[in-house]
Amino acid sequence: MKRRSKRLKQLRADRKGLPISFILLAAALLLSFIGLIFVFEASSIRALNATGDSFHYLKLQIRWIIFGLIVFGFFSWYNYKNLYYMSLPAMLSVVLLLIVVLIPGIGKTAGGARSWIDLGFITIQPTEFTKFSLILYLASWFSVKGKKRFLPFILMIGFLLLLIMLQPDMGTAIMVFSLSIAMYFLAGQDLRYLFALFPLAVVGFMSLIFAAPYRLKRLTAFLNPSEDPLGVGFHINQILISLTEGGLFGRGFGASRQKYLFLPEAHTDSIFAIISEELGFIGSMFLIILYFVFLYKLYELYNAIDDAFAKLLVGGIFTYFGLQIIINLGGMVNIMPLTGVTLPFVSYGGSSMLASFMLLGIAVNISKQAKT
C-alpha cells in the first residue's frame, strides 16, 4: 500500500502538463464540433427531403450538445461519492423504461426495433441510459467486498439482456454484456466463473443469431459483402465505397457522393464513412488519434486513483467509450458485423450524447478530486 501511494505521489509530481480533466473535456468538445459539421454534411439532403429544412438534424444535434453540457456540468460538480446511493434508483428507473418501451403505442419503432419513447417534446432511447446506470450500479455493488456474487450478477445481467432483446437490439445487448463482464473482471471477482460462462455465452449468442433470419443475414453480409450487394449487403458495401473513394486525402470537404441517400444511417451509425470519404485516411486518423488521447487519459486517471468506487467508475467509463469506438469503427471497416452502435460525441443521437456527457462529467469530477 505504501509503495502504491508513493508511486501515485511520484506520478502526480512528474505530471507537468495539462490536467486530465481539461484534456478529457477538450477532446470531447472537439469531437462534438467535428460531429456537428459532419452531421450536417451527412444529413442535409435527407433532412431537406423529409422536413424541407436541410438544417433540421443540425439544429437537433446542437440542442443535444447543449443539454449534454448541462448534465456534464452537474455531474462534474456533484460529488461522485454520492452516486453510490443513486445507483439503485438509476437501475430501477432504466428497468422500468425498458419495460415501458415495449408497450405498443408508447414505444416507437425505427429500424425494426422498438427502442425509443416519444415524449412529444423529446425522444429518448432507454438502452443508452441502461449502459450509464449499469456502470453506476456495478461500481457501487463491486466496491463493497463480498462473496458469492456471481449468480445474482448473472441473473441481473440476464434480465437486462432479455428486456433489450425483446426490442430487439442485438448491438446494445452485446455492449451491455461486454461492459458487465469487463467490470466484473476489473472488480477482481473470481474469474473461474467467467471461464465457465464463456461456452454458454457463445452458444447463447449463436442461438440468437440463428433464431432470427435477419441476424443471420447480417452475419453473412459481414462475412461476404458481395453476396447480396443490393440486399442485406447494401449497407456495408456503401460504407466500403465511401472509404475507398476517400483515399489518402479525401474527396474534399462537402464533396461526398454517398450522402446523396446512397449510404444508410449516414448521420448516425455510419458517420465515420462520410468523414473518411471527405477527409480521407489522414482525416480519419486524426479522429482516431483524438479518441486514443481521450481513452489514454481515462486510463491514466484509472491508474492514479485509490478509491475502489471511483476506480470502478472510471474503469467502466473507459470500457464504455472503448467498446463504443471499437464496435462502431470495426463495423465501418468490416472486421465486425454492423450493430447500430453510435460513435461517441460524433454520431447524431440525443440519448447517446447525454449518456456520454454524463459519464464524462463523472470522470472529470473524479479527476478534480484526485487532483490529476
LOFIDREN-934324 format. One line per field, with one value per residue (C-alpha): residue number from 1; residue in one letter; chain; y negated, z negated, x negated. Coordinates in Angstrom, 2 decimals, always signed. Example, Ala and Ser with C-alpha at 12.3 -4.5 7.8 and 13.67 -1.06 7.14 Angstrom:
BEGIN
k	1  2;
r	a  s;
c	A  A;
yy	+4.50  +1.06;
zz	-7.80  -7.14;
xx	-12.30  -13.67;
END
This chain:
BEGIN
k	1  2  3  4  5  6  7  8  9  10  11  12  13  14  15  16  17  18  19  20  21  22  23  24  25  26  27  28  29  30  31  32  33  34  35  36  37  38  39  40  41  42  43  44  45  46  47  48  49  50  51  52  53  54  55  56  57  58  59  60  61  62  63  64  65  66  67  68  69  70  71  72  73  74  75  76  77  78  79  80  81  82  83  84  85  86  87  88  89  90  91  92  93  94  95  96  97  98  99  100  101  102  103  104  105  106  107  108  109  110  111  112  113  114  115  116  117  118  119  120  121  122  123  124  125  126  127  128  129  130  131  132  133  134  135  136  137  138  139  140  141  142  143  144  145  146  147  148  149  150  151  152  153  154  155  156  157  158  159  160  161  162  163  164  165  166  167  168  169  170  171  172  173  174  175  176  177  178  179  180  181  182  183  184  185  186  187  188  189  190  191  192  193  194  195  196  197  198  199  200  201  202  203  204  205  206  207  208  209  210  211  212  213  214  215  216  217  218  219  220  221  222  223  224  225  226  227  228  229  230  231  232  233  234  235  236  237  238  239  240  241  242  243  244  245  246  247  248  249  250  251  252  253  254  255  256  257  258  259  260  261  262  263  264  265  266  267  268  269  270  271  272  273  274  275  276  277  278  279  280  281  282  283  284  285  286  287  288  289  290  291  292  293  294  295  296  297  298  299  300  301  302  303  304  305  306  307  308  309  310  311  312  313  314  315  316  317  318  319  320  321  322  323  324  325  326  327  328  329  330  331  332  333  334  335  336  337  338  339  340  341  342  343  344  345  346  347  348  349  350  351  352  353  354  355  356  357  358  359  360  361  362  363  364  365  366  367  368  369  370  371  372;
r	m  k  r  r  s  k  r  l  k  q  l  r  a  d  r  k  g  l  p  i  s  f  i  l  l  a  a  a  l  l  l  s  f  i  g  l  i  f  v  f  e  a  s  s  i  r  a  l  n  a  t  g  d  s  f  h  y  l  k  l  q  i  r  w  i  i  f  g  l  i  v  f  g  f  f  s  w  y  n  y  k  n  l  y  y  m  s  l  p  a  m  l  s  v  v  l  l  l  i  v  v  l  i  p  g  i  g  k  t  a  g  g  a  r  s  w  i  d  l  g  f  i  t  i  q  p  t  e  f  t  k  f  s  l  i  l  y  l  a  s  w  f  s  v  k  g  k  k  r  f  l  p  f  i  l  m  i  g  f  l  l  l  l  i  m  l  q  p  d  m  g  t  a  i  m  v  f  s  l  s  i  a  m  y  f  l  a  g  q  d  l  r  y  l  f  a  l  f  p  l  a  v  v  g  f  m  s  l  i  f  a  a  p  y  r  l  k  r  l  t  a  f  l  n  p  s  e  d  p  l  g  v  g  f  h  i  n  q  i  l  i  s  l  t  e  g  g  l  f  g  r  g  f  g  a  s  r  q  k  y  l  f  l  p  e  a  h  t  d  s  i  f  a  i  i  s  e  e  l  g  f  i  g  s  m  f  l  i  i  l  y  f  v  f  l  y  k  l  y  e  l  y  n  a  i  d  d  a  f  a  k  l  l  v  g  g  i  f  t  y  f  g  l  q  i  i  i  n  l  g  g  m  v  n  i  m  p  l  t  g  v  t  l  p  f  v  s  y  g  g  s  s  m  l  a  s  f  m  l  l  g  i  a  v  n  i  s  k  q  a  k  t;
c	A  A  A  A  A  A  A  A  A  A  A  A  A  A  A  A  A  A  A  A  A  A  A  A  A  A  A  A  A  A  A  A  A  A  A  A  A  A  A  A  A  A  A  A  A  A  A  A  A  A  A  A  A  A  A  A  A  A  A  A  A  A  A  A  A  A  A  A  A  A  A  A  A  A  A  A  A  A  A  A  A  A  A  A  A  A  A  A  A  A  A  A  A  A  A  A  A  A  A  A  A  A  A  A  A  A  A  A  A  A  A  A  A  A  A  A  A  A  A  A  A  A  A  A  A  A  A  A  A  A  A  A  A  A  A  A  A  A  A  A  A  A  A  A  A  A  A  A  A  A  A  A  A  A  A  A  A  A  A  A  A  A  A  A  A  A  A  A  A  A  A  A  A  A  A  A  A  A  A  A  A  A  A  A  A  A  A  A  A  A  A  A  A  A  A  A  A  A  A  A  A  A  A  A  A  A  A  A  A  A  A  A  A  A  A  A  A  A  A  A  A  A  A  A  A  A  A  A  A  A  A  A  A  A  A  A  A  A  A  A  A  A  A  A  A  A  A  A  A  A  A  A  A  A  A  A  A  A  A  A  A  A  A  A  A  A  A  A  A  A  A  A  A  A  A  A  A  A  A  A  A  A  A  A  A  A  A  A  A  A  A  A  A  A  A  A  A  A  A  A  A  A  A  A  A  A  A  A  A  A  A  A  A  A  A  A  A  A  A  A  A  A  A  A  A  A  A  A  A  A  A  A  A  A  A  A  A  A  A  A  A  A  A  A  A  A  A  A  A  A  A  A  A  A  A  A  A  A  A  A  A  A  A  A  A  A  A  A  A  A  A  A;
yy	+0.00  -2.40  -1.55  -2.25  -5.63  -6.56  -5.70  -7.81  -10.79  -10.45  -10.17  -13.38  -15.16  -14.19  -15.32  -18.89  -19.06  -19.95  -18.34  -15.13  -16.72  -19.56  -17.22  -14.96  -17.88  -19.47  -16.19  -15.67  -19.23  -18.89  -15.56  -17.13  -20.03  -17.62  -15.67  -18.81  -19.57  -16.07  -15.53  -18.47  -17.17  -13.69  -14.64  -17.84  -16.06  -13.61  -16.41  -18.57  -15.71  -14.71  -18.06  -20.79  -22.10  -20.98  -22.18  -20.02  -17.42  -20.03  -22.07  -18.97  -17.97  -21.46  -21.16  -17.77  -19.07  -21.98  -19.54  -17.36  -20.24  -20.98  -17.41  -17.39  -20.49  -18.80  -15.53  -17.28  -19.35  -16.75  -14.70  -11.34  -9.55  -10.36  -8.39  -5.27  -5.99  -6.89  -3.63  -1.50  -4.12  -4.66  -0.93  -0.55  -3.54  -2.10  +1.30  -0.48  -2.36  +0.87  +2.35  -0.77  -0.96  +2.48  +1.28  +0.71  -2.91  -4.14  -2.55  -3.98  -1.58  -2.52  -0.31  +2.79  +2.21  +0.73  -1.20  -4.77  -6.54  -9.62  -12.18  -14.73  -17.40  -14.83  -11.25  -9.08  -5.72  -3.84  -1.44  -4.28  -5.15  -1.44  -1.49  -4.56  -3.07  +0.28  -1.37  -3.14  -0.04  +2.43  -0.05  -0.52  +3.20  +4.45  +1.68  +3.34  +6.55  +9.64  +13.25  +15.38  +12.57  +14.37  +15.85  +12.57  +10.79  +13.18  +13.14  +9.34  +9.09  +11.85  +9.95  +6.75  +8.64  +10.22  +6.81  +5.44  +8.44  +8.12  +4.80  +6.37  +4.61  +7.02  +4.30  +2.89  +6.41  +7.12  +3.80  +4.44  +8.00  +6.96  +3.96  +6.14  +8.80  +6.13  +4.56  +7.99  +8.53  +5.06  +5.68  +8.65  +11.18  +14.92  +15.45  +19.20  +18.49  +16.31  +19.08  +21.47  +18.94  +18.39  +21.54  +20.85  +17.25  +18.38  +20.91  +18.28  +15.73  +18.16  +19.28  +15.68  +15.27  +18.43  +17.76  +14.65  +14.75  +11.05  +11.53  +14.45  +12.33  +9.57  +12.09  +13.43  +9.83  +9.25  +12.45  +11.91  +8.36  +9.08  +11.99  +9.75  +6.21  +4.78  +6.53  +7.29  +6.37  +2.94  +1.03  +2.39  +2.10  -1.59  -2.11  -0.42  -2.59  -5.70  -4.53  -3.60  -6.88  -8.83  -7.54  -9.21  -12.83  -12.51  -13.90  -17.26  -18.87  -18.84  -16.60  -13.32  -11.45  -8.86  -11.46  -11.73  -8.99  -6.15  -5.41  -4.31  -5.90  -8.34  -10.85  -8.30  -4.91  -5.39  -8.95  -7.76  -6.65  -10.21  -11.63  -9.16  -9.92  -13.67  -13.82  -10.55  -8.37  -11.40  -12.95  -9.60  -9.02  -12.43  -11.39  -8.04  -9.70  -12.07  -9.09  -7.43  -10.51  -10.55  -6.87  -7.15  -9.97  -7.83  -5.04  -7.45  -8.51  -4.88  -4.28  -7.48  -6.77  -4.51  -4.73  -1.44  -3.03  -5.75  -3.22  -1.00  -4.02  -5.14  -1.55  -1.27  -4.64  -3.66  -0.35  -2.06  -4.51  -1.92  +0.59  -2.03  -3.18  +0.32  +1.76  -1.21  -1.51  +2.28  +2.35  -0.50  +1.35  +4.71  +6.53  +6.82  +7.03  +3.79  +3.44  -0.08  -1.28  -5.03  -6.81  -8.78  -12.57  -12.40  -10.43  -12.08  -10.94  -12.64  -9.78  -8.69  -12.28  -12.77  -9.45  -10.27  -13.72  -12.34  -9.77  -12.41  -14.61  -11.80  -11.19  -14.92  -15.04  -12.15  -13.69  -17.01  -15.34  -13.19  -16.36  -14.71;
zz	+0.00  -0.88  +2.38  +4.24  +2.51  +3.19  +6.87  +7.13  +5.50  +7.88  +10.84  +9.83  +9.17  +12.56  +14.42  +15.52  +18.41  +18.55  +16.03  +17.18  +16.68  +19.07  +21.78  +21.47  +21.82  +24.65  +26.59  +26.10  +27.24  +30.30  +31.19  +30.73  +33.01  +35.68  +35.22  +35.71  +39.01  +40.37  +39.01  +41.21  +44.10  +43.90  +43.16  +45.12  +48.20  +46.15  +43.89  +46.87  +48.42  +45.14  +43.47  +46.01  +43.75  +44.53  +41.07  +39.22  +37.77  +37.19  +35.01  +33.05  +32.54  +31.27  +28.80  +27.59  +27.14  +25.06  +22.92  +22.73  +21.42  +18.80  +17.46  +17.76  +15.55  +12.93  +12.79  +12.81  +9.80  +7.88  +5.58  +7.29  +3.91  +3.65  +6.86  +4.74  +3.29  +6.71  +8.35  +7.28  +8.15  +11.51  +12.28  +11.26  +13.45  +16.59  +15.97  +15.84  +19.07  +20.78  +19.90  +20.91  +24.31  +25.16  +24.70  +28.10  +28.55  +26.20  +27.63  +31.02  +33.69  +36.04  +37.96  +36.93  +33.18  +30.61  +28.82  +28.41  +26.20  +27.82  +25.14  +27.72  +26.99  +26.78  +27.86  +25.61  +26.10  +22.76  +23.79  +23.85  +20.24  +19.37  +20.04  +17.82  +14.96  +15.28  +14.71  +11.59  +10.22  +10.79  +9.49  +6.26  +5.96  +6.53  +4.49  +1.30  +0.53  +0.58  +1.69  +3.93  +6.18  +9.50  +9.54  +8.65  +11.15  +13.98  +13.13  +13.21  +16.48  +17.99  +17.10  +18.69  +21.83  +22.06  +21.99  +24.58  +26.91  +26.77  +28.64  +30.32  +30.12  +30.62  +30.70  +27.30  +25.87  +26.92  +25.40  +22.08  +21.82  +22.67  +20.32  +17.48  +17.96  +18.11  +14.84  +13.20  +14.23  +13.06  +9.70  +9.13  +8.80  +9.20  +12.88  +12.82  +13.13  +16.18  +17.89  +17.16  +18.55  +21.83  +23.69  +22.56  +23.78  +27.20  +27.53  +26.49  +28.92  +31.83  +30.89  +31.06  +34.49  +35.95  +34.26  +36.38  +40.18  +40.38  +37.83  +39.81  +42.96  +41.22  +40.25  +43.81  +45.11  +42.81  +43.94  +47.64  +48.50  +52.25  +51.91  +51.92  +52.79  +53.36  +50.37  +46.96  +48.10  +49.39  +46.20  +45.75  +49.47  +49.45  +46.43  +48.21  +51.28  +49.08  +47.53  +50.92  +52.61  +49.73  +50.47  +48.69  +48.62  +49.29  +51.95  +50.16  +47.63  +48.84  +51.82  +50.54  +53.04  +50.58  +48.60  +51.52  +49.91  +51.02  +47.57  +44.93  +41.47  +42.82  +39.96  +37.15  +37.09  +40.40  +39.97  +39.95  +43.59  +44.63  +42.67  +44.39  +47.83  +47.49  +45.40  +46.45  +44.45  +42.98  +41.62  +40.33  +38.49  +36.84  +35.45  +34.28  +32.62  +30.83  +29.49  +28.50  +26.47  +24.81  +23.84  +22.74  +20.34  +18.87  +18.47  +16.72  +14.41  +13.63  +12.55  +10.50  +8.03  +4.98  +4.04  +5.04  +6.11  +8.18  +9.74  +10.86  +12.18  +14.29  +15.41  +16.52  +18.29  +20.10  +21.13  +22.30  +24.60  +25.75  +26.71  +28.48  +30.56  +31.37  +32.26  +34.44  +36.28  +36.51  +38.36  +40.64  +41.87  +41.96  +39.35  +37.25  +38.17  +38.22  +34.92  +34.83  +32.06  +32.28  +32.37  +29.09  +29.35  +33.17  +34.31  +34.30  +31.35  +28.23  +25.73  +26.71  +26.43  +22.99  +21.66  +22.98  +21.37  +18.09  +17.93  +18.94  +16.09  +13.58  +14.89  +14.65  +11.13  +10.03  +11.75  +9.94  +6.55  +7.21  +8.32  +11.54;
xx	+0.00  -2.85  -4.58  -1.32  -0.87  -4.48  -4.08  -0.91  -2.60  -5.53  -3.13  -1.35  -4.63  -6.02  -2.91  -3.66  -1.20  +2.45  +4.83  +6.52  +9.94  +9.09  +7.81  +10.86  +13.26  +11.27  +11.21  +14.96  +15.75  +13.55  +15.16  +18.61  +17.66  +16.42  +19.63  +21.74  +20.04  +20.47  +23.97  +24.94  +22.83  +24.32  +27.94  +28.68  +30.08  +32.13  +33.40  +34.40  +36.37  +38.04  +38.71  +37.99  +35.20  +31.66  +30.55  +33.10  +30.71  +28.00  +30.38  +31.38  +27.75  +26.87  +29.75  +28.49  +24.95  +26.28  +28.29  +25.20  +23.09  +25.74  +25.72  +21.92  +21.81  +24.00  +22.05  +18.67  +19.84  +21.88  +19.64  +19.18  +19.28  +22.99  +23.59  +23.23  +26.68  +28.14  +27.10  +30.08  +32.75  +30.99  +31.03  +34.68  +35.57  +33.96  +35.58  +38.94  +38.13  +37.05  +40.44  +42.40  +40.69  +42.12  +45.71  +47.40  +48.42  +45.69  +42.57  +41.58  +40.30  +37.46  +35.07  +37.01  +36.59  +38.97  +36.23  +37.49  +40.03  +41.56  +42.45  +43.60  +41.00  +38.21  +37.47  +35.30  +33.63  +33.66  +30.89  +28.35  +29.15  +29.03  +25.28  +24.87  +26.91  +25.15  +21.77  +23.06  +24.75  +21.91  +19.32  +21.30  +22.03  +18.49  +16.82  +18.11  +16.29  +18.44  +18.58  +20.77  +21.93  +21.68  +25.19  +27.00  +24.74  +25.63  +29.34  +29.42  +27.49  +29.61  +32.80  +31.46  +30.41  +33.86  +35.56  +33.14  +33.53  +37.33  +37.00  +34.86  +31.47  +28.58  +25.92  +26.85  +27.17  +23.58  +22.47  +24.25  +22.90  +19.32  +19.43  +20.73  +18.05  +15.32  +16.47  +16.68  +13.06  +11.93  +13.59  +11.27  +14.07  +13.46  +12.60  +13.25  +16.95  +16.33  +14.38  +17.23  +19.70  +17.83  +19.02  +22.60  +22.35  +21.07  +23.91  +26.46  +25.05  +25.12  +28.64  +29.86  +28.29  +29.84  +33.20  +33.83  +33.23  +32.30  +29.49  +28.10  +28.24  +26.30  +23.63  +23.37  +23.20  +20.22  +18.51  +19.26  +20.48  +20.56  +23.01  +26.11  +24.89  +28.38  +29.96  +28.54  +25.02  +26.07  +25.20  +21.68  +20.97  +21.91  +19.66  +16.75  +17.38  +17.13  +13.86  +12.40  +13.35  +11.85  +8.36  +5.46  +6.62  +10.35  +12.66  +12.70  +14.99  +18.59  +17.75  +19.22  +21.36  +22.60  +24.54  +26.98  +29.09  +26.83  +25.43  +27.99  +27.74  +25.15  +25.52  +25.87  +24.11  +22.24  +20.98  +17.36  +17.79  +18.74  +15.79  +13.46  +14.87  +14.41  +11.21  +9.59  +7.24  +5.44  +8.62  +9.85  +6.58  +6.86  +10.25  +8.89  +5.88  +8.23  +10.17  +6.89  +5.86  +9.28  +9.06  +5.43  +6.30  +9.09  +6.54  +4.15  +6.95  +7.77  +4.18  +4.00  +6.81  +7.08  +10.76  +12.44  +15.74  +14.03  +11.69  +14.57  +16.47  +13.52  +12.87  +16.49  +16.37  +13.15  +14.73  +17.93  +16.16  +13.63  +16.33  +18.46  +15.50  +14.19  +17.61  +18.56  +15.24  +14.93  +18.24  +17.14  +14.05  +15.88  +13.85  +17.04  +20.74  +22.72  +24.56  +26.03  +23.70  +23.02  +19.66  +19.35  +19.79  +19.77  +22.83  +26.25  +28.35  +29.63  +29.66  +26.16  +24.90  +26.45  +25.10  +21.61  +21.54  +22.90  +20.10  +17.56  +18.79  +18.25  +14.72  +13.89  +15.34  +13.12  +10.11  +10.58  +10.97  +7.90  +6.03  +4.79;
END
